[in-house]
Amino acid sequence: MKSQRLKVLHPLMILPLLGAFVGCLSSNGSNPDGNAGHVTERRLINADSEPESWLTGGRDYKQSYYSPLDDIDKDNVGRLGFAWHYDIDFETAFQATPVVVDGMMFTAGNRGNVYALDAATGELRWSFIPEVAQETFDNHCCGGPNRGVAVWKGLVYVGALDGYLYALDAETGAEVWKADAIVDRSKGYSSTGAPYIAKNLVVIGNSGAEYNARGYISAYDYKTGELAWRFYTVPGDPAKGFEHPELEMAAKTWDPNSVWENGLGGTAWDGMAYDPELNLLYVGTSNGAPWSRDLRSPAGGDNLFLNCILAINPDNGRLVWHYQTTPADNWDYTTAQKMILAELPMNGKTRKVIMQAPKNGFFYVLDRETGELLSAEPYVYVNWASHVDLATGKPVETGKGDYSKGPKLVFPSSQGGHNWQPMAFNPETGLVYIPTNEAGQVYSLVNAPFQVREKGWNTGVSFRAVRDSASFPDEWPSIEEITRGEPDASPRSFLKAWDPVKAEVVWEVPLKYRMDTWRFDRRYGGVMTTQGRLVFQGGIDGYLRVFDASTGEELHNVDVGTSMVAAPMTYKIDGVQYVAVMAGVNGDQPTNADYLYGNKGRIVAFRMDGGPVPHRPMLDRREKLVPAVDRSAFPREVVEQGQELFYTYCAGCHDGGRAPSLLPLKVRVADEFDAILMSGSRQKNGMPSFKGVLSDAQTASILTYLKATTHP
């Protein structure tokens, strides 16, 4: 739909004040008083004057993942090697990009653990390990990822997995305050995103759309942790009233008989940005729950504010404008991906823009002051919509994504054309570098009436890979009919250079990792770019790769020995430019496979003329598989019931790359199966209990299906 503008603050009203701030900076933009972690608004505004720092997750307030450093360039990058490493005692959930302020590195790991290191040596200064409530893992699918910290005026902020926001002293790691950012602990909330700073507020969203969560953003006073305001992204039951006026407008886009008790989703679990010149906070929201629009809001409607970019005035928490990328979302096409602020020549004049490549496959450029849509073109193959109408701002659906009457092969898949992995914008080349995924997925409604399950997996949708066609129900059309006229649906990953002005791909590089399994081709890493005209990207095969930002040519790679999916970053200390990355697999990525680097994670830094990277010990993951049994030996009705339950409750994680694959079935897993599902024996690893959701007989049927499918 068209962006709706409520109110905006004109930049001329605050430019004199900003000029005064900038005038107070020291000559190199660094911290004048020397206190650890003393990031201020004036430092952020003038971040390019201190390229040695990396002040936010994306380096600057524009979240560009671009550094002005150019000591390392395409002529000498071949000399890049090992500088130091810090080992971490976790195997999964390494998604954060470190922040470096005045020689100190701050970053977050699994569940919200925080590490403060000497950025020149990797020596640990302090660490913080929050006490995460065990029941959190009952409503969380992905191993406890955390996407980073915010550093502001001597404090470090982190959201723990169980929804508590912590403020820590940057010098010592001591807890200064703690705020509960979850409004209803009877629902399936969790926290995986990084906090963001807007003026003197700490802002954080939440996760858990599929687990009954209702989306909202909370803003806290940075000194005290006192709640300043809360903005809900979807309405609650209109009969109970509205928390703020925007929700009354949003409720008009929902069926009055929507499944309000399910929370409806719209969680803000990742991308945000704050423009201090416009005094606007930008927040990306996610999918609806259940995924199917026909189950969620049967009478139709756009379902605001799902899948939106929201521009909020941080002074009062009121909405200034919004833009919805995927009205009436039907496919988990979240708009919570990272956003980048930039100045671009658009239609003959320079525009202040916000750019995003959300999961739905279109790359959006909007005027960030007004919300006007400037361009929206596909950056991957898309079949659910033909194009985005610039006059209305809405995508024009083709009908190929309508699975209400039967299964449909939809592009992009539920993993999206681009997911949480950060993209980067280089103002020197004018290009945005996007880690992308080309894949299709077969969507269908679950063959059972939708029932809300408290803290349960509430998508109402089955989504399967084409490669699993042997397990498609007998009543479905043939695989030939489902895939007719569509390209290969197998996941393939590319690093793409996108021109946001011309709205086209300039170059692309297929990411071919050193493994031959389909599942991991799409497990791409986030990217960072520099004034040295380089693009850095880690891979799950354990190699850090460096590309020419203008051509895509691979210039150098470093064997790190540990998988990487987080975006790298760079900084400079005592005349030495470093590149660093959180090395380790996704929170939603299997690690118990022989072809992955099965070791624990770490932080690794590189520098010119460094040596080979020392590898962490590999974990022995060889496991005995259940013996082969002829499929006909199992009761057909039990196998079919188990298959349906598997694709209702399990496939979203275990067949979608979010958790270890259950096929082939391991003896250890089979022996522990009942304890895992019904007693929560692996909650500490992020596997929820299904007690009260599945019966003993249903659990047994899933196990039967896995045994019957392990050796086809």
C-alpha positions as CSV (number, residue, x, y, z in Angstrom):
1,M,0.0,0.0,0.0
2,K,1.0,3.6,-0.2
3,S,3.0,4.9,2.7
4,Q,0.9,6.8,5.2
5,R,2.5,9.9,6.7
6,L,1.3,11.2,10.0
7,K,3.9,13.8,11.0
8,V,7.6,14.5,10.4
9,L,10.2,16.7,11.9
10,H,11.9,18.8,9.3
11,P,15.7,18.5,9.3
12,L,16.3,22.2,9.2
13,M,14.9,22.5,12.7
14,I,17.7,20.5,14.2
15,L,20.7,21.0,11.9
16,P,22.1,23.9,13.9
17,L,22.0,21.8,17.0
18,L,23.7,18.9,15.2
19,G,26.4,21.3,13.9
20,A,27.1,22.3,17.5
21,F,27.5,18.7,18.4
22,V,29.9,18.0,15.6
23,G,31.9,21.1,16.4
24,C,32.6,19.7,19.9
25,L,34.4,16.6,18.4
26,S,38.1,16.2,18.8
27,S,40.0,16.3,15.5
28,N,39.8,12.5,14.9
29,G,36.3,12.1,16.2
30,S,37.4,9.9,19.0
31,N,36.2,9.9,22.6
32,P,37.7,12.9,24.4
33,D,37.4,11.6,28.0
34,G,38.8,8.1,27.4
35,N,36.0,6.2,29.2
36,A,35.3,2.8,27.8
37,G,32.3,2.5,25.5
38,H,31.5,6.2,25.5
39,V,29.6,6.4,22.2
40,T,27.6,9.5,21.8
41,E,25.3,11.0,19.2
42,R,28.0,13.4,18.0
43,R,30.4,10.4,17.5
44,L,27.8,8.6,15.5
45,I,27.0,11.6,13.3
46,N,30.7,12.0,12.6
47,A,31.6,8.3,12.5
48,D,33.5,8.7,9.2
49,S,36.0,11.0,10.9
50,E,37.1,8.0,13.2
51,P,37.3,5.1,10.7
52,E,39.3,3.2,13.3
53,S,36.1,2.5,15.2
54,W,33.0,0.4,14.6
55,L,30.5,2.1,16.7
56,T,27.3,0.1,16.0
57,G,26.4,-3.3,14.6
58,G,26.5,-1.8,11.2
59,R,29.4,0.6,12.1
60,D,27.5,3.9,11.8
61,Y,24.0,5.1,12.4
62,K,23.2,4.3,8.8
63,Q,23.9,0.6,9.5
64,S,25.8,0.5,6.2
65,Y,28.3,-2.3,7.2
66,Y,30.8,-0.1,5.3
67,S,34.2,1.1,6.6
68,P,36.2,4.1,5.3
69,L,39.4,2.1,6.1
70,D,41.5,1.3,3.0
71,D,44.9,0.1,4.4
72,I,43.8,-3.3,3.1
73,D,42.9,-3.1,-0.6
74,K,42.7,-5.4,-3.6
75,D,46.5,-5.0,-4.2
76,N,47.6,-6.3,-0.8
77,V,44.7,-8.3,0.5
78,G,46.6,-11.5,-0.3
79,R,48.7,-10.8,2.7
80,L,45.7,-11.0,5.1
81,G,46.2,-13.6,7.8
82,F,45.7,-14.5,11.4
83,A,46.0,-11.9,14.2
84,W,44.3,-13.5,17.3
85,H,41.3,-15.5,18.4
86,Y,39.1,-15.9,21.5
87,D,37.5,-19.3,22.0
88,I,33.8,-19.6,23.1
89,D,32.3,-22.6,24.8
90,F,29.2,-22.8,22.6
91,E,28.7,-24.6,19.2
92,T,25.8,-22.5,17.8
93,A,24.1,-19.2,17.4
94,F,26.9,-16.9,16.3
95,Q,25.1,-14.1,14.4
96,A,26.4,-10.9,16.0
97,T,28.8,-8.4,14.5
98,P,31.2,-7.0,17.2
99,V,31.4,-3.3,18.1
100,V,34.8,-1.7,18.7
101,V,35.1,1.5,20.7
102,D,38.4,3.0,21.8
103,G,40.3,-0.2,21.6
104,M,37.7,-2.4,23.2
105,M,35.6,-5.0,21.4
106,F,32.1,-5.8,22.6
107,T,30.0,-8.6,21.2
108,A,27.3,-11.1,22.1
109,G,27.0,-14.9,21.8
110,N,24.5,-17.6,22.5
111,R,21.5,-16.6,24.7
112,G,22.9,-13.1,25.2
113,N,26.3,-13.8,26.7
114,V,28.5,-10.7,26.3
115,Y,32.3,-10.7,25.8
116,A,34.5,-7.6,26.1
117,L,38.0,-8.0,24.7
118,D,41.1,-6.0,24.0
119,A,40.6,-5.5,20.3
120,A,44.4,-5.5,19.6
121,T,45.2,-8.8,21.3
122,G,41.9,-10.7,21.9
123,E,42.5,-10.7,25.7
124,L,39.3,-11.1,27.6
125,R,38.6,-8.0,29.8
126,W,35.2,-9.3,31.1
127,S,32.3,-11.5,30.2
128,F,28.6,-11.5,31.2
129,I,26.5,-14.7,31.3
130,P,22.8,-14.0,31.9
131,E,20.7,-16.6,33.8
132,V,18.3,-17.6,31.1
133,A,15.0,-19.2,32.2
134,Q,14.9,-22.8,31.0
135,E,11.3,-22.6,30.0
136,T,12.4,-20.1,27.3
137,F,13.5,-23.1,25.2
138,D,9.9,-24.4,25.1
139,N,9.0,-21.5,22.8
140,H,12.2,-21.1,20.8
141,C,13.3,-23.0,17.8
142,C,16.8,-21.9,16.9
143,G,19.4,-22.5,19.5
144,G,19.5,-19.2,21.3
145,P,21.0,-16.7,18.7
146,N,21.8,-13.2,19.6
147,R,22.5,-10.5,17.0
148,G,24.6,-8.2,19.0
149,V,25.0,-5.4,21.6
150,A,24.5,-1.6,21.6
151,V,27.1,0.6,23.2
152,W,26.2,4.0,24.5
153,K,27.7,6.5,27.0
154,G,29.7,4.0,28.9
155,L,27.1,1.2,29.0
156,V,26.7,-2.0,27.0
157,Y,23.2,-3.2,26.3
158,V,22.1,-6.8,25.4
159,G,18.8,-8.6,25.2
160,A,19.0,-12.1,26.8
161,L,17.0,-14.9,25.1
162,D,14.4,-14.9,27.8
163,G,13.5,-11.3,27.1
164,Y,15.4,-9.4,29.8
165,L,17.2,-6.3,28.7
166,Y,20.5,-5.7,30.5
167,A,22.6,-2.5,30.9
168,L,26.3,-3.3,31.8
169,D,29.1,-1.1,32.8
170,A,31.5,-1.0,29.7
171,E,34.6,-0.9,31.9
172,T,33.8,-3.8,34.2
173,G,30.7,-5.7,32.9
174,A,28.8,-5.1,36.1
175,E,25.1,-5.1,35.8
176,V,23.7,-1.5,36.1
177,W,20.1,-2.3,35.5
178,K,17.8,-5.0,34.2
179,A,14.4,-4.6,32.6
180,D,11.8,-7.2,31.7
181,A,10.9,-6.6,28.0
182,I,8.2,-9.3,27.9
183,V,4.7,-8.2,28.7
184,D,3.1,-11.7,29.0
185,R,5.2,-14.7,30.0
186,S,2.3,-17.1,29.4
187,K,3.0,-16.5,25.7
188,G,5.9,-17.7,23.6
189,Y,8.1,-14.6,23.6
190,S,11.9,-14.6,23.3
191,S,14.5,-12.1,22.4
192,T,17.1,-12.6,19.6
193,G,17.7,-9.1,18.2
194,A,20.2,-6.5,19.1
195,P,19.1,-3.4,21.0
196,Y,19.3,-0.1,19.1
197,I,19.9,3.5,20.4
198,A,17.5,6.3,19.5
199,K,18.5,9.6,21.2
200,N,18.9,8.5,24.8
201,L,16.5,5.5,24.6
202,V,17.4,1.9,24.3
203,V,15.0,0.2,21.9
204,I,14.4,-3.6,21.5
205,G,11.8,-5.8,19.9
206,N,10.9,-9.4,20.4
207,S,10.7,-12.8,18.7
208,G,8.3,-15.7,18.8
209,A,5.6,-15.0,16.1
210,E,4.9,-18.7,15.6
211,Y,4.7,-19.2,19.4
212,N,1.7,-16.9,20.2
213,A,3.8,-13.8,20.5
214,R,2.2,-10.4,19.6
215,G,4.8,-8.0,18.2
216,Y,5.8,-4.8,19.9
217,I,8.8,-2.5,20.3
218,S,9.8,-1.2,23.8
219,A,11.9,1.9,24.5
220,Y,13.8,2.4,27.8
221,D,15.7,5.3,29.4
222,Y,19.4,4.5,28.8
223,K,20.4,5.4,32.4
224,T,17.7,3.9,34.5
225,G,15.9,1.3,32.4
226,E,12.6,3.0,33.0
227,L,10.0,2.2,30.2
228,A,9.5,5.3,28.0
229,W,6.9,3.9,25.6
230,R,5.8,0.7,23.9
231,F,4.5,0.4,20.3
232,Y,2.4,-2.6,19.4
233,T,2.8,-3.8,15.8
234,V,-0.6,-5.6,15.5
235,P,-3.8,-4.9,17.3
236,G,-5.2,-7.1,20.0
237,D,-8.9,-8.0,20.2
238,P,-10.7,-4.7,19.4
239,A,-13.3,-5.6,22.1
240,K,-10.6,-5.0,24.7
241,G,-9.6,-1.6,23.4
242,F,-6.4,-0.3,21.9
243,E,-3.1,0.5,23.6
244,H,-2.4,3.5,21.2
245,P,-4.3,5.2,18.4
246,E,-2.4,3.6,15.5
247,L,-3.9,0.3,16.4
248,E,-7.5,1.5,15.8
249,M,-6.5,2.3,12.3
250,A,-4.6,-1.0,11.9
251,A,-7.6,-3.0,13.2
252,K,-9.6,-1.9,10.2
253,T,-7.3,-4.0,8.0
254,W,-8.1,-7.2,10.0
255,D,-11.1,-9.5,10.1
256,P,-13.0,-8.8,13.4
257,N,-13.0,-12.5,13.9
258,S,-9.2,-12.9,13.5
259,V,-7.5,-15.4,15.8
260,W,-6.6,-12.7,18.4
261,E,-5.7,-15.3,21.0
262,N,-2.8,-16.4,18.8
263,G,-1.0,-13.1,19.2
264,L,-1.0,-12.7,15.3
265,G,2.8,-12.1,15.1
266,G,4.4,-9.0,13.6
267,T,7.4,-9.3,15.9
268,A,10.3,-6.9,15.5
269,W,13.1,-9.4,15.9
270,D,16.0,-7.8,14.0
271,G,16.4,-4.8,11.7
272,M,16.2,-1.3,13.0
273,A,18.0,2.0,12.3
274,Y,17.8,5.6,13.7
275,D,18.4,8.8,11.8
276,P,19.5,11.5,14.3
277,E,19.0,14.2,11.7
278,L,15.4,13.4,11.0
279,N,14.8,12.1,14.6
280,L,13.2,9.0,13.2
281,L,13.5,5.4,14.4
282,Y,13.0,2.8,11.6
283,V,11.7,-0.7,12.6
284,G,11.1,-3.7,10.5
285,T,8.3,-6.1,11.5
286,S,7.7,-9.7,10.7
287,N,5.2,-12.3,9.5
288,G,1.7,-13.1,10.7
289,A,0.7,-16.1,12.7
290,P,-0.7,-18.4,11.6
291,W,1.1,-17.9,8.3
292,S,-2.0,-18.6,6.2
293,R,-4.0,-15.4,5.7
294,D,-7.1,-17.5,5.3
295,L,-6.7,-18.9,8.8
296,R,-5.4,-15.7,10.4
297,S,-7.9,-13.2,9.1
298,P,-10.5,-15.1,7.1
299,A,-12.4,-12.1,5.8
300,G,-9.2,-10.6,4.3
301,G,-7.5,-7.3,4.8
302,D,-3.9,-6.1,4.6
303,N,-3.2,-7.0,8.3
304,L,-1.3,-4.0,9.5
305,F,1.4,-3.7,10.7
306,L,2.7,-7.1,9.6
307,N,5.7,-7.0,7.2
308,C,6.2,-3.2,7.5
309,I,8.9,-0.6,7.8
310,L,7.7,1.7,10.6
311,A,9.1,5.2,11.1
312,I,8.5,6.2,14.7
313,N,9.2,9.5,16.5
314,P,11.3,8.3,19.5
315,D,10.2,11.4,21.6
316,N,6.7,10.0,22.0
317,G,6.6,6.6,20.4
318,R,4.1,7.7,17.8
319,L,4.0,6.5,14.2
320,V,5.2,9.0,11.5
321,W,4.8,6.8,8.5
322,H,4.7,3.2,7.5
323,Y,5.2,1.1,4.4
324,Q,4.0,-2.5,4.0
325,T,6.0,-4.7,1.7
326,T,3.7,-7.8,1.8
327,P,0.1,-7.0,2.6
328,A,-1.8,-10.0,3.9
329,D,1.4,-12.0,4.1
330,N,0.9,-15.7,3.3
331,W,4.5,-17.1,3.2
332,D,6.5,-15.9,6.3
333,Y,7.9,-13.0,4.2
334,T,9.3,-11.0,7.1
335,T,10.4,-7.4,6.7
336,A,12.6,-7.6,9.8
337,Q,15.8,-7.8,7.7
338,K,18.6,-5.1,8.2
339,M,17.9,-1.7,6.8
340,I,20.5,0.8,5.4
341,L,20.2,4.5,5.3
342,A,21.9,6.3,2.4
343,E,21.8,9.4,0.1
344,L,21.2,8.5,-3.5
345,P,20.6,10.3,-6.8
346,M,17.0,9.3,-7.6
347,N,15.0,10.9,-10.4
348,G,17.3,13.8,-10.8
349,K,17.9,14.8,-7.2
350,T,19.6,13.5,-4.1
351,R,17.2,11.7,-1.8
352,K,17.6,10.5,1.8
353,V,16.6,6.9,1.4
354,I,16.2,3.7,3.4
355,M,17.0,0.4,1.6
356,Q,16.0,-3.1,2.4
357,A,16.0,-6.5,0.8
358,P,13.3,-8.4,2.8
359,K,12.4,-12.0,2.4
360,N,9.7,-11.5,-0.3
361,G,12.3,-11.1,-3.1
362,F,11.9,-7.4,-3.9
363,F,14.6,-4.7,-3.2
364,Y,13.0,-1.6,-1.8
365,V,14.2,2.0,-1.8
366,L,12.0,4.5,0.1
367,D,12.4,8.2,0.9
368,R,13.2,7.9,4.6
369,E,11.7,11.2,5.5
370,T,8.3,10.7,3.9
371,G,8.0,6.9,3.3
372,E,7.5,7.5,-0.5
373,L,8.3,4.3,-2.4
374,L,11.0,5.1,-5.0
375,S,11.7,1.6,-6.4
376,A,10.9,-2.0,-5.8
377,E,12.4,-4.6,-8.2
378,P,13.1,-8.3,-7.7
379,Y,16.6,-9.2,-6.7
380,V,15.9,-13.0,-6.9
381,Y,13.4,-15.0,-8.8
382,V,9.8,-14.3,-7.6
383,N,6.6,-16.0,-8.7
384,W,4.1,-15.0,-6.0
385,A,3.9,-11.5,-7.5
386,S,4.6,-10.1,-11.0
387,H,5.8,-6.7,-9.8
388,V,5.2,-3.9,-7.3
389,D,2.9,-1.1,-8.5
390,L,4.7,2.1,-7.7
391,A,1.4,4.1,-7.8
392,T,-0.2,2.0,-5.0
393,G,2.9,0.6,-3.4
394,K,1.4,-2.8,-3.5
395,P,2.7,-6.0,-5.0
396,V,0.5,-7.5,-7.8
397,E,-0.1,-11.1,-6.9
398,T,0.0,-13.8,-9.6
399,G,-2.1,-16.4,-7.8
400,K,0.9,-18.8,-7.8
401,G,1.3,-18.3,-4.1
402,D,-2.3,-19.1,-3.3
403,Y,-2.2,-22.5,-1.6
404,S,-5.6,-22.3,0.0
405,K,-7.1,-24.9,-2.5
406,G,-4.0,-27.1,-2.8
407,P,-0.2,-27.2,-2.7
408,K,1.8,-24.5,-4.6
409,L,5.5,-24.2,-5.4
410,V,6.3,-20.7,-4.3
411,F,9.5,-18.6,-4.9
412,P,11.2,-17.4,-2.7
413,S,11.0,-20.1,0.0
414,S,10.1,-19.4,3.6
415,Q,13.8,-18.7,4.1
416,G,13.4,-15.7,1.8
417,G,15.5,-14.3,-1.0
418,H,17.6,-12.7,1.8
419,N,17.3,-13.4,5.5
420,W,18.9,-11.9,8.7
421,Q,22.4,-11.9,7.3
422,P,23.5,-8.3,7.0
423,M,23.9,-6.7,3.5
424,A,26.3,-3.8,3.0
425,F,26.4,-0.5,1.0
426,N,29.6,0.9,-0.4
427,P,29.2,4.7,-1.3
428,E,32.4,4.5,-3.4
429,T,30.9,1.9,-5.8
430,G,27.3,2.9,-5.2
431,L,26.4,-0.8,-4.8
432,V,24.6,-2.9,-2.2
433,Y,26.0,-6.3,-1.5
434,I,23.3,-8.9,-0.7
435,P,23.8,-12.5,0.4
436,T,20.9,-14.1,-1.4
437,N,19.1,-17.5,-1.6
438,E,17.4,-18.7,-4.8
439,A,15.0,-21.4,-3.8
440,G,11.4,-22.5,-4.0
441,Q,9.2,-24.4,-1.5
442,V,5.9,-26.2,-1.7
443,Y,3.3,-24.6,0.6
444,S,0.0,-26.2,1.7
445,L,-2.5,-25.9,4.5
446,V,-2.1,-28.5,7.3
447,N,-4.7,-31.3,6.9
448,A,-6.3,-30.5,10.2
449,P,-8.4,-27.7,11.7
450,F,-6.3,-24.9,13.1
451,Q,-6.1,-24.8,16.8
452,V,-4.1,-22.3,18.8
453,R,-1.4,-24.1,20.9
454,E,0.0,-22.1,23.7
455,K,3.8,-21.7,23.1
456,G,3.4,-24.2,20.3
457,W,4.3,-24.0,16.6
458,N,1.3,-22.1,15.1
459,T,1.9,-21.7,11.4
460,G,-1.1,-23.8,10.2
461,V,1.0,-24.5,7.1
462,S,3.1,-27.3,5.8
463,F,6.1,-26.3,3.7
464,R,8.3,-28.9,2.0
465,A,11.2,-29.0,-0.3
466,V,10.7,-30.4,-3.8
467,R,13.4,-32.9,-3.1
468,D,10.9,-34.5,-0.6
469,S,8.3,-35.2,-3.3
470,A,8.4,-38.9,-2.3
471,S,6.7,-38.0,0.9
472,F,4.0,-35.8,-0.6
473,P,0.5,-37.0,0.3
474,D,-1.2,-39.3,-2.2
475,E,-4.0,-36.9,-2.8
476,W,-1.7,-34.1,-4.0
477,P,-1.1,-33.5,-7.7
478,S,2.0,-35.0,-9.2
479,I,5.3,-33.4,-8.6
480,E,5.4,-32.7,-12.4
481,E,2.2,-30.7,-12.1
482,I,3.2,-28.8,-9.0
483,T,6.5,-27.7,-10.5
484,R,5.4,-27.2,-14.1
485,G,6.7,-24.0,-15.7
486,E,8.9,-23.2,-12.7
487,P,12.8,-23.2,-12.5
488,D,14.8,-25.5,-10.3
489,A,13.7,-25.1,-6.7
490,S,16.9,-26.4,-5.2
491,P,18.5,-23.9,-2.8
492,R,21.4,-22.0,-4.4
493,S,23.3,-19.1,-2.8
494,F,24.7,-16.0,-4.5
495,L,26.5,-12.9,-3.4
496,K,24.9,-10.2,-5.5
497,A,25.9,-6.6,-6.1
498,W,22.8,-4.5,-6.5
499,D,22.6,-1.0,-8.0
500,P,19.9,0.7,-6.0
501,V,19.6,3.6,-8.4
502,K,19.2,1.5,-11.6
503,A,17.5,-1.2,-9.6
504,E,19.4,-4.1,-11.2
505,V,22.1,-6.7,-10.5
506,V,25.6,-5.5,-11.5
507,W,27.3,-8.8,-10.7
508,E,26.7,-12.0,-8.9
509,V,28.9,-14.8,-7.6
510,P,27.6,-18.3,-6.9
511,L,28.6,-19.5,-3.5
512,K,29.9,-23.0,-4.0
513,Y,31.0,-24.4,-0.7
514,R,33.2,-27.5,-0.3
515,M,30.3,-29.8,0.3
516,D,27.8,-31.6,-1.8
517,T,24.6,-31.5,0.2
518,W,21.7,-29.3,-0.8
519,R,20.9,-28.2,2.7
520,F,23.8,-25.9,3.2
521,D,24.1,-24.2,-0.2
522,R,21.9,-21.5,1.2
523,R,23.7,-21.0,4.5
524,Y,25.4,-17.9,3.3
525,G,27.2,-15.4,5.6
526,G,26.6,-11.7,6.1
527,V,28.9,-9.2,4.4
528,M,31.0,-6.1,5.1
529,T,32.6,-3.7,2.6
530,T,35.4,-1.1,2.7
531,Q,36.8,1.9,1.0
532,G,39.5,-0.4,-0.1
533,R,36.8,-1.6,-2.6
534,L,36.6,-5.0,-1.0
535,V,33.7,-7.2,0.2
536,F,34.3,-9.7,3.0
537,Q,32.1,-12.7,3.6
538,G,32.5,-15.8,5.7
539,G,31.2,-19.2,4.6
540,I,29.9,-22.3,6.4
541,D,32.8,-24.2,4.9
542,G,35.1,-22.3,7.2
543,Y,36.6,-19.9,4.6
544,L,36.6,-16.1,4.9
545,R,36.4,-14.8,1.3
546,V,37.4,-11.4,0.0
547,F,35.9,-10.1,-3.3
548,D,36.5,-7.1,-5.6
549,A,33.7,-4.7,-4.8
550,S,33.5,-3.6,-8.4
551,T,33.6,-6.9,-10.2
552,G,32.9,-9.7,-7.8
553,E,36.3,-11.4,-8.5
554,E,37.5,-13.5,-5.5
555,L,40.8,-11.9,-4.5
556,H,41.7,-13.9,-1.4
557,N,40.4,-16.5,1.1
558,V,41.5,-17.5,4.5
559,D,41.0,-21.0,6.0
560,V,39.5,-20.2,9.4
561,G,38.5,-23.8,10.2
562,T,35.2,-22.7,11.7
563,S,31.9,-22.0,9.9
564,M,30.9,-18.4,9.6
565,V,27.5,-16.8,9.1
566,A,27.8,-13.5,10.9
567,A,29.0,-10.4,9.1
568,P,32.7,-9.4,9.5
569,M,33.8,-6.0,10.6
570,T,37.0,-4.0,10.6
571,Y,38.8,-1.5,12.8
572,K,42.3,0.0,13.4
573,I,44.6,0.2,16.4
574,D,48.1,1.7,16.5
575,G,48.2,1.9,12.7
576,V,47.1,-1.7,12.1
577,Q,43.9,-2.5,10.3
578,Y,42.1,-5.6,11.6
579,V,39.2,-7.6,10.2
580,A,37.2,-9.7,12.8
581,V,34.3,-12.0,12.7
582,M,32.2,-14.1,15.1
583,A,33.0,-17.6,13.8
584,G,30.5,-20.3,14.4
585,V,27.3,-21.7,12.9
586,N,23.8,-20.2,12.9
587,G,21.5,-20.8,15.8
588,D,19.2,-22.4,13.2
589,Q,21.8,-24.5,11.5
590,P,22.8,-28.2,12.0
591,T,26.2,-28.9,13.4
592,N,26.1,-32.7,13.8
593,A,27.1,-33.5,10.3
594,D,30.5,-34.9,9.1
595,Y,30.7,-32.3,6.3
596,L,30.4,-29.3,8.5
597,Y,33.1,-27.9,10.7
598,G,31.9,-29.5,13.9
599,N,33.7,-27.4,16.4
600,K,32.9,-24.7,18.9
601,G,32.8,-21.1,18.0
602,R,35.1,-18.2,18.6
603,I,36.0,-14.7,17.6
604,V,38.8,-14.5,15.0
605,A,40.7,-11.4,14.0
606,F,43.0,-11.0,10.9
607,R,45.7,-8.5,9.9
608,M,48.2,-7.9,7.2
609,D,51.1,-10.4,7.2
610,G,49.4,-12.7,9.7
611,G,50.0,-16.4,9.6
612,P,47.6,-19.4,9.1
613,V,44.6,-19.5,11.4
614,P,45.0,-22.2,14.2
615,H,42.0,-24.5,14.0
616,R,39.8,-25.5,16.9
617,P,39.6,-29.2,17.6
618,M,37.0,-31.0,15.6
619,L,34.2,-32.7,17.6
620,D,33.6,-36.4,16.8
621,R,30.2,-36.5,15.3
622,R,30.2,-40.0,14.0
623,E,27.0,-41.7,15.1
624,K,25.3,-45.1,14.6
625,L,22.2,-45.0,12.5
626,V,19.0,-47.0,13.1
627,P,19.1,-50.3,11.1
628,A,17.4,-50.6,7.8
629,V,13.9,-52.0,7.9
630,D,11.6,-52.4,4.9
631,R,9.0,-49.6,4.9
632,S,6.2,-52.1,4.4
633,A,7.0,-53.5,7.9
634,F,5.5,-50.4,9.4
635,P,1.7,-49.8,9.5
636,R,0.9,-47.4,6.6
637,E,-1.6,-45.4,8.6
638,V,0.9,-44.8,11.4
639,V,3.6,-43.7,8.9
640,E,1.2,-41.3,7.2
641,Q,0.1,-39.9,10.5
642,G,3.7,-39.4,11.6
643,Q,4.5,-37.8,8.3
644,E,1.7,-35.3,8.6
645,L,2.7,-34.5,12.2
646,F,6.4,-34.2,11.2
647,Y,5.6,-31.6,8.6
648,T,3.3,-29.8,11.0
649,Y,5.5,-29.6,14.1
650,C,9.1,-30.7,13.1
651,A,9.9,-29.8,9.5
652,G,10.0,-26.0,10.1
653,C,13.2,-26.5,12.1
654,H,14.5,-29.9,11.3
655,D,13.8,-29.9,7.6
656,G,14.4,-26.2,7.1
657,G,17.9,-25.9,8.3
658,R,17.0,-24.3,11.6
659,A,18.0,-27.4,13.6
660,P,19.8,-30.7,13.0
661,S,18.3,-32.9,10.4
662,L,16.5,-36.0,11.8
663,L,17.2,-38.0,8.6
664,P,19.0,-40.3,8.6
665,L,17.8,-41.2,12.1
666,K,20.5,-41.8,14.7
667,V,20.2,-44.5,17.3
668,R,20.9,-42.0,20.1
669,V,18.1,-39.8,18.9
670,A,15.7,-42.7,18.5
671,D,16.5,-44.1,21.9
672,E,15.9,-40.7,23.5
673,F,13.0,-39.7,21.3
674,D,10.2,-39.8,23.9
675,A,12.3,-38.0,26.5
676,I,13.2,-35.3,23.9
677,L,9.7,-34.6,22.9
678,M,7.7,-35.2,26.0
679,S,10.2,-34.6,28.9
680,G,12.3,-31.7,27.4
681,S,15.6,-33.5,27.8
682,R,17.2,-31.3,25.2
683,Q,15.7,-28.0,26.2
684,K,19.2,-26.6,27.1
685,N,20.1,-27.1,23.4
686,G,17.1,-25.1,22.3
687,M,14.7,-28.1,21.6
688,P,11.3,-27.4,23.2
689,S,9.1,-30.0,24.9
690,F,5.9,-31.0,23.2
691,K,4.2,-32.3,26.3
692,G,0.6,-31.2,26.2
693,V,0.9,-30.5,22.5
694,L,1.4,-34.1,21.2
695,S,0.1,-37.3,22.7
696,D,2.3,-40.3,23.3
697,A,0.7,-42.0,20.3
698,Q,1.4,-39.1,18.1
699,T,5.0,-38.9,19.3
700,A,5.4,-42.6,18.5
701,S,4.0,-42.1,15.0
702,I,6.6,-39.4,14.2
703,L,9.3,-41.8,15.3
704,T,7.8,-44.6,13.2
705,Y,7.8,-42.2,10.1
706,L,11.4,-41.3,10.7
707,K,12.4,-45.0,11.0
708,A,10.5,-45.9,7.9
709,T,12.1,-43.0,5.9
710,T,15.7,-43.3,7.1
711,H,16.4,-46.1,4.6
712,P,14.0,-45.7,1.7
